[in-house]
Amino acid sequence: MKFGRKTSNYPYACTRVRAKRRFLIQRDEYLRLSVMDLAGISRYIGESHYKSEIESMSSDFSGAALIERATNANLAQTYNQITTFCEGQLETLVSHYIGKVDAWNIKTILRGKFHGAEPEEIIKELVPCGTIKVSRQQELARMQTIPEVIDRLKGTHYHIPLERMLRNIGESAVITTLMPFENEVDKAYFSALISSASEVKSRSATLFLNFIKKEIDIENLTTLMKIKFDLILHEKGIKDPEQYIIPGGGELKGAGLKALMAATSYSQFIAELQRFSFYDDIAEAAEGVEENMSLNDMTRQAEKHLLRQADKFAKVYPLSVLPILNYLILKKIEVDNLRIIARGKESELDVDTIRGLLVV
């Protein structure tokens, strides 16, 4: 899809997004929600901007299932609404970015098939929007195997790389990890996004691409941390780590990226990581991975770094696509946080553990 020539309406769209941002759930509200039971959480968000979804679904669902379904439906409605009040090149930029929903949903379906989840369990996890229609999402969720899902993705830019991955494994081989498949989904999404945005030489497209490069850096950082964490657990590296790197990053590239991939110990990896501008934001969490034997803190700090960058650029360029991208990220994190709280309550996790999993 090429960028439209119609005049973009940045002032109007950014004003609408600023108004919507005021309704996002704040940190102190998350703290209150974390001590409520599931019924209390449903009541609380049922009095907020999730009201219509909670009311329409409460007769069919309850507890964590109600919260998960309602928040996903609200996220889809919000994303769709934003694209309707954006025009011209802005609308196309935003639509391309929201194509990330397809990647989320495909990875969710692959995970469901890998772990033997029932189709309805998978469907409740899907965000009902994106370029893949809801009916097709549900059809994919009802496929029996991962190869069948991949085959039904024909016509999307996800099919060819996933089909290639299947061939590399071999028809009779057992799929033992989803990491390479999920990585191919992310690569396909970002490749299409960069290709489309690069066709236009404009200030908006340049700002858009600069932010996407930062997002790719965080995706690659998270992937590299997973690889090095495996090195800690199993004392062996992953062969050809470069195959997991998404091309197009801003900082994580060239000799610096090669040095990170070549690190044969976690301490060496951390030493190389200190060269990058984002290190200060993740330093404490990254250095605590070996002691904690967990990537949770580092992953949250990486997300928070991206949030800070998005917020910073949105303020520097208040009449651009960046405030809208910033809001889209914040909205997705809000939904993720609500689902974390709901699942934590359902699993009877203690309050401190639940709060530790939130991105706030």
N, C-alpha and C positions, 0 to 999 in steps of 0.2 A: 504494500500500500504506500502511495506517495503522499507527501505532505500537500495539504490543500492550499489554494491561493486566496481563499476568502480572508478578509480582514479579521485578525484575532482580537478578542475583547478582554485583554488583560486586566484593565481596571475593574470591570464588572465582576469577572470571575474571581479575582483575588479578594475583592470585597466580600463576595458570597462565602468564600472559604474562611476568611477571618471570622465571619459571623458563626460559621459552623464550629470553628475551633473552640469557641467559648463554651460549648456544650460537652467537650471531651471530659471524661472522668479524671479527676485530679488525684495526686498522691495520697492526700488525707482520706479521700473516699475509698481508695483501695485498702487502706489500713482498716477502715471500718468494715468493709466488705469481708475482709479476711477473718473476722471474728464472728460473722453471721453464719447461720445454717443455710442450706440450699433454698429453703422456702423464703427465708429473709432476703437472700440475694435476688431471687426472682422478683419479689415484691419491690425491692429497691430499684432495680433497673427497669422494672415495669412502670415506674413513675418517671422515667427519664426518656431520652430519645429512642429507647428500645420498646416503648409502650405498645405500639401497634403490633409488633412481632410477638411480644410476650402474650398479649391478649388473644391474638389469632391462633396461637399454637398451644396455649395452655390446656385446651380440651383434649389434645392428642398426646402431649408430652408433659413430663414433670422432672423436677430435680435437675441434674447436670445435663440430661438430654435436652430439656427445654431451653436451658441457657445456651447450649452449643448451637442448637438449631436457630434460635432467635438472633444470636449475635452474628452468625454467618449470613442469615437473611438480611439483617440490617447492613452489614458490610457490603453485600451485593447491591442493595438499594442505594446506599450512599455513593458507591463508585459509579453506578449507572447515572445517578442524578448529576454528579459532577461533570460527566461527559456531556450531558444535555445542555448545561449552561456555559460550556466552553465553545468557542467558535474558531473557524479557520485553522491555521497552523497549530494554535494552542490545543484545540480539540484533538488533533491528530497526535500531537506529542503525548497528551494525557492518555489517549486511547491505547497507544503503543505501550506506554508504561504499565497500564492496567492489564495488558496482556499477560503480566506476571501471574494473574489469577489462574490462567491455563496451566502454567508450570506448577503452581502450588497443587492444583487439583490432580494433575497427572502423577505427581510424586505421591500424593495421598493414595491414589488408586493403586499404584505399584506397591506401596508399603502394605496396603490392605491385602493384596493378593499374596505378597511374600509371607505375611504372617497368618494367612488363612482366615481373615475376617469375613463375616457375612456381608453380602452386598448392602443391606440396609445400614449396617454399622459404618461402612465406607461412605455411603451417600450422605449420612448426617454430618460427616466431616467436610464435605465439599462446599465451596463458596459458589452459590448459584448465579454466577455471571461470568464474563469473559467472552472470547470469540467462539469457544466450544459451547454449543447450546446445552441447556440443562438436560434435555431429553437424551442427548448424546453422552453427557457426563454419566447419567444413570445407566445408560447402555454399557459404557465402559466398565462401570463398577460391577455390573452383572456378568462380565466375562469370567470364565473359569480360571484362566491362567494368564501369566504375564505375557507370553508370546501372543495370545489372543488379543490382549489389550493393545499391544504394539501394532498388531496387524490392523486393528480398527482405528488407529490414528493416521491412516493413510489420508493424504490431503492436507495434513498439517506439517509445519516445519520440524516437528518432533519425531516424525515417523522414520525418516532415513537414518539419522544418527542412532536411534534406539534399535532399529533393524540391524544396522551394522554391528552394534554391540552384541546382539544375539548371535550373529554369524561368527563373531570372534570367539564366543564361548563354545559354540557348537550345539547343534540341535539336541543331542542326547545328553549334554552336560547339565548338571544341576546348578541352579543359580544360588550361590552361597552368600552373596552380598549385593545389596542394592546400590552401594556407593557409586560405582561407575555408571549405572543407569541414571541415577539422580543427577550426577554431574553432567551427563549428556543433555538432560532436560534443561539445566541451567545454561549450558553453553549455547543450546539452540535458541533459548529465549533472548539472551544478551546479544548473540550474533545478529538476530533479526532486528533487534532494537537499535543497535549501533549502525547497521547497514542502512536502515530507513532514515535515521536522523542525520547520517553523514551525507545524504543526498542534497541537503539544504545548507547553503552558506548564509547563515543569519545569526544574529546575536542570541536569539532564543535557542536555536539549535546548539550553539556552542556552549551556552550555560547548561543546557540539558545534558550534553555529552560529557561535560566536565564532572557533573554530579554522578552520572552513570559510571564513570571511571572510578570514582571513590567507592561506589557501591560494589563494583567488581573487586576492588582491593579488599574490602571487608569479607566478601564471599570467599576469595582466595585465602585470606588470612585464616578464616575459620576452617577451611579445608586443610591447610598446612598444619594447623594445630591438631586436627584429628589424626593426621598422618604421624606427627611427632609423638602424639599421645600413644599411638599404637607402638611406637618405638620404645616408649617407657614400659608399657605393659608386656610386650613380647620380645623386647630386645632385638628387634629386627625392623628394618625399614620396608616401605612399600616399593616394589619395583616400578621404575618409570613414573615418579611422582608428577612429572610435567604433564602427563595425560589428564590429570585432574584439575589443571589450572585453566581458568576461563580467560581467554585472550581479551586484551583491550583495557587492562587496568592502568591506573595513573602512576602510582609509585611502585607497586609490586611488579617489576618487569626487569628485563636485562640482567646485568651482573648481580644486582641485589637479590633478585628472585632466585637466580641460580645458586647463590650462596646459601639461601634459606633451604632450598631443596637438597643441597649437598650435605647439610649438617648431619653428622653421624651420632650426635648426642643431643639431648634436650638443652643442656647448658650452652652448647655451641649454637643451637638454634636461637636461644634467647639473646645471646651476644650479637648475633647478626640482626635480630629483630630491632635492636636498640637504635639502629641507623635510620629508622623510618619515623616520620612526623607523628604518626598515630600512637607511637609506643607509650608515651607518657600516660595516655588515657587508659591503657590496658595493662600497664606494667605490673601493678600489684597482683592482679588476677593471673596474668601469664606466668609470673614467677612463683605463684602458689599452686600451680597445676600438679607438680610432682608431689608436694606435701599433701594436698587434698585428694589426689588421684581422681580428679573430676575436671571436666571442661566447662561446667555450668557457669561459673563466675566469669571466666574469660569470654564465653559466648555472649553473656549479658553485657559485659563492658564493651565488646566490639559493637554490639547493637547501639549502645548508648553513645559511642563515639560517632557513629553514622548519624544518629539523631541530632547530636550537637552540630555536626557539619551541615546537616540539612537546615537546621534552625538558623545557623549563622548566615548561610547563603541566602535564605529566604528574607532575612532582615537587610542584607546588603542590596539585594535586588527585589524590592517589594512588589514591583509590577512586572513580574516575569512568570515563567512556568514553575520556578522553584518553590514559592509558597504553597502551590498546589501539590507538588510532589511531597513537600514536608507534611502537609495535612494527610495525604494518602498513607504515608508511613505511620504517622501518629495514630490514625484510625485503625490500622491493622494491628498495631501493638496493643491498643485498647482492647480489641476483640481477643487477642491472644491472652492478655492478662486476665480477662473475665473467665476465659475457658480454663486457664491454669487454676484460678481460685475454685471454680466449680469442680474440676477434676480432683483437686487437692482435698476438698471437702468430701467428695464421694469416696476417696481412698483413705479418709480419716488421717490425713497428714496434719501435723501440728502447725500452729499459726506461723511460727518462725520459719519453718521449712517452706511454707507457701509463699510468705513474703520474700524469702530469698530467691525464689524462682521468677519473681516479677521484674519487668523492665519499667522502672519508674524514675 
